[in-house]
Amino acid sequence: MRDTIESIRDFALAHFADAKYSHDWEHTERVYRLCMHIGRVEGADLEVLAIAAFLHDIGRSIQDRSKGRLCHAEEGAKIAADILGRYPIPDDKKENIVHCIRSHRFRNSRHPHTLEAKVLFDADKLDAIGAVGIARAYLFAGEVGAMLHNPDMDPYHAKPYSRDDTGYREYAVKLSKIKDRMLTQEGRHMAQGRHAFMESFFDRLQKEHDGLI
């Protein structure tokens, strides 16, 4: 299975040659490491997790080109189903991997049902919060040409992929809610510290922006 995992890893890596930095191969590698940690603690199938982690964002470029109209989890699951057919992986594991990929996105209507899908969901979300999450939020804001901060815009009315799609909007609409969406015990534990750091950062950002400190 090790050779299979390495081959699939190389296949996935090729999809990130022109990736935007907020969702680049480094994000995939961080998610892989988080999956291995949480998976060991939770007793998950690490082979399924390794493959799912490497493939989970292969549909990202499709979503970016569509400006968010297409779902990268759905598109990635289609690509994964095709590539997995080339490897001698048991059918139940293939189905689980595809399910992991299809259900890992925060904003879609798919829900993780297997332990491995829950671990991938948590790992992907952990990389969206804390210090790394803040950095990624501002990388994405820069990629779409957003302002540094816009306190006059209700973040829930700001248009995605616009100049109002700021790092703070990402925090208010999505990142601030992640700790309450975690699905594994270890994921919930890790999310607490990352959330506290992020909350402190955005509180200070607002105060500095207002000239209060």
Phi, psi and omega per residue, in radians:
M1 nan -0.476 -3.127
R2 -1.039 -0.757 3.130
D3 -1.117 -0.662 3.106
T4 -1.098 -0.797 -3.138
I5 -1.084 -0.746 3.138
E6 -1.134 -0.687 3.117
S7 -1.137 -0.748 3.113
I8 -1.168 -0.651 3.072
R9 -1.029 -0.800 3.136
D10 -1.115 -0.671 3.080
F11 -1.069 -0.794 -3.126
A12 -1.138 -0.747 -3.107
L13 -0.989 -0.641 -3.118
A14 -1.103 -0.361 -3.137
H15 -1.390 -0.076 -3.030
F16 -1.968 0.267 -3.109
A17 -1.009 -0.678 -3.106
D18 -2.034 0.460 -3.075
A19 -1.220 2.590 3.018
K20 -1.264 2.613 -2.997
Y21 -1.113 -0.471 -3.111
S22 -1.222 -0.382 3.124
H23 -2.360 0.866 -3.074
D24 -1.596 -2.996 -3.108
W25 -1.139 -0.505 3.101
E26 -1.080 -0.649 3.061
H27 -1.071 -0.794 3.124
T28 -1.040 -0.742 -3.138
E29 -1.161 -0.653 3.088
R30 -1.151 -0.720 3.110
V31 -1.110 -0.697 3.088
Y32 -1.032 -0.820 -3.128
R33 -1.116 -0.696 3.092
L34 -1.134 -0.695 3.107
C35 -1.073 -0.743 -3.127
M36 -1.136 -0.684 3.128
H37 -1.194 -0.955 -3.101
I38 -1.126 -0.700 -3.128
G39 -1.061 -0.705 3.102
R40 -1.144 -0.746 -3.131
V41 -1.124 -0.706 -3.045
E42 -1.541 -0.176 3.138
G43 1.377 0.602 -3.118
A44 -1.504 2.954 3.076
D45 -1.358 1.876 -3.031
L46 -1.259 -0.455 3.090
E47 -1.202 -0.810 3.069
V48 -1.045 -0.767 -3.111
L49 -1.122 -0.735 -3.129
A50 -1.049 -0.838 -3.120
I51 -1.156 -0.768 3.139
A52 -1.098 -0.686 3.134
A53 -1.123 -0.786 -3.127
F54 -1.154 -0.528 -3.084
L55 -1.688 -0.114 -2.886
H56 -1.115 -0.464 -3.100
D57 -1.990 0.356 -3.100
I58 -1.187 -0.252 3.078
G59 -1.644 0.101 -3.039
R60 -1.086 -0.735 -3.107
S61 -1.098 -0.548 3.107
I62 -1.155 -0.753 3.112
Q63 -1.130 -0.737 -3.123
D64 -1.116 -0.739 -3.139
R65 -1.148 -0.504 -3.141
S66 -1.533 0.037 -3.106
K67 1.015 0.644 3.063
G68 1.579 -0.022 -3.120
R69 -1.261 -0.547 3.096
L70 -1.820 2.589 -3.087
C71 -1.619 2.144 -3.087
H72 -1.177 -0.469 3.112
A73 -1.205 -0.745 3.112
E74 -1.169 -0.786 -3.138
E75 -1.157 -0.702 3.127
G76 -1.140 -0.632 3.116
A77 -1.119 -0.640 3.104
K78 -1.142 -0.778 3.128
I79 -1.122 -0.742 -3.122
A80 -1.102 -0.743 -3.137
A81 -1.033 -0.638 3.134
D82 -1.238 -0.848 -3.088
I83 -1.181 -0.627 -3.117
L84 -1.143 -0.447 3.115
G85 -1.132 -0.241 -3.125
R86 -1.568 -0.058 -3.048
Y87 -2.077 2.633 -3.140
P88 -1.418 1.127 3.133
I89 -1.840 2.341 3.114
P90 -0.921 2.507 -3.071
D91 -1.016 -0.659 -3.128
D92 -1.134 -0.603 3.102
K93 -1.256 -0.689 3.084
K94 -1.032 -0.811 3.140
E95 -1.063 -0.694 3.130
N96 -1.154 -0.751 3.136
I97 -1.056 -0.821 3.133
V98 -1.087 -0.722 3.091
H99 -1.085 -0.732 3.103
C100 -0.983 -0.817 -3.100
I101 -1.184 -0.791 -3.088
R102 -1.138 -0.523 -3.021
S103 -1.820 0.166 -3.033
H104 -1.472 -0.235 -3.036
R105 -1.382 2.426 -3.117
F106 -1.137 -0.670 -2.941
R107 -1.670 -0.093 -3.119
N108 -1.629 3.120 -3.016
S109 -1.642 0.024 3.112
R110 -1.365 2.518 -3.135
H111 -2.134 2.320 3.128
P112 -1.166 2.245 -3.128
H113 -1.919 -0.525 -3.141
T114 -1.578 2.799 3.106
L115 -1.040 -0.724 -3.114
E116 -1.128 -0.682 3.097
A117 -1.141 -0.652 3.098
K118 -1.168 -0.678 3.112
V119 -1.130 -0.813 3.122
L120 -1.081 -0.743 3.104
F121 -0.985 -0.854 -3.119
D122 -1.126 -0.742 -3.130
A123 -1.093 -0.767 3.132
D124 -1.111 -0.673 -3.131
K125 -1.282 -0.630 3.096
L126 -1.061 -0.596 3.137
D127 -1.319 -0.080 3.113
A128 -1.733 -0.099 -3.133
I129 -2.193 3.087 -3.079
G130 1.312 -2.841 -3.105
A131 -1.078 -0.777 3.118
V132 -1.107 -0.707 -3.139
G133 -1.096 -0.714 3.100
I134 -1.083 -0.822 -3.138
A135 -1.038 -0.747 -3.132
R136 -1.176 -0.643 3.127
A137 -1.062 -0.686 -3.133
Y138 -1.394 -0.505 2.983
L139 -1.053 -0.819 -3.136
F140 -1.119 -0.726 3.124
A141 -1.045 -0.710 3.088
G142 -1.144 -0.648 -3.131
E143 -1.115 -0.593 -3.114
V144 -1.700 0.069 3.101
G145 1.324 0.552 -3.114
A146 -1.413 2.785 3.054
M147 -1.203 2.862 3.027
L148 -1.136 -0.817 -3.116
H149 -2.771 2.520 3.129
N150 -2.471 1.426 -3.078
P151 -1.160 -0.270 -3.134
D152 -1.439 -0.173 -3.122
M153 -1.768 2.191 3.024
D154 -1.125 2.060 -3.061
P155 -1.036 -0.452 3.137
Y156 -1.366 -0.201 3.099
H157 -1.875 -0.083 3.135
A158 -1.259 2.486 -3.100
K159 -1.455 2.264 3.076
P160 -1.065 2.634 3.114
Y161 1.057 0.564 3.109
S162 -2.196 3.130 3.135
R163 -1.147 -0.286 3.109
D164 -1.635 0.045 3.128
D165 -1.487 1.161 -3.003
T166 -1.433 2.971 3.050
G167 -1.040 -0.664 3.127
Y168 -1.166 -0.668 3.093
R169 -1.049 -0.745 3.124
E170 -1.067 -0.689 3.109
Y171 -1.144 -0.855 -3.058
A172 -1.156 -0.751 -3.033
V173 -1.423 -0.613 -2.995
K174 -2.188 -1.018 -2.925
L175 -1.106 -0.617 -3.111
S176 -1.159 -0.314 -3.081
K177 -1.717 -0.126 -2.981
I178 -1.143 -0.692 -3.069
K179 -1.046 -0.472 -3.141
D180 -1.550 -0.020 3.137
R181 -1.860 -0.014 -3.088
M182 -1.138 2.591 -2.976
L183 -1.969 -0.235 3.127
T184 -2.048 2.746 -3.138
Q185 -1.101 -0.773 -3.135
E186 -1.179 -0.659 3.089
G187 -1.082 -0.745 3.113
R188 -1.106 -0.699 3.130
H189 -1.095 -0.807 -3.111
M190 -1.198 -0.554 -3.091
A191 -1.199 -0.486 -3.082
Q192 -1.041 -0.886 -3.119
G193 -1.153 -0.711 3.136
R194 -1.135 -0.687 3.128
H195 -1.135 -0.762 -3.113
A196 -1.055 -0.737 3.114
F197 -1.109 -0.778 -3.114
M198 -1.123 -0.745 3.132
E199 -1.056 -0.754 3.114
S200 -1.102 -0.721 -3.132
F201 -1.073 -0.865 -3.062
F202 -1.248 -0.481 3.018
D203 -1.132 -0.782 3.123
R204 -1.192 -0.671 3.099
L205 -0.970 -0.799 -3.130
Q206 -1.101 -0.737 -3.127
K207 -1.171 -0.710 3.110
E208 -1.175 -0.695 3.132
H209 -1.084 -0.623 3.131
D210 -1.468 -0.026 3.118
G211 1.294 0.433 -3.082
L212 -1.540 -0.413 3.101
I213 -2.457 nan nan
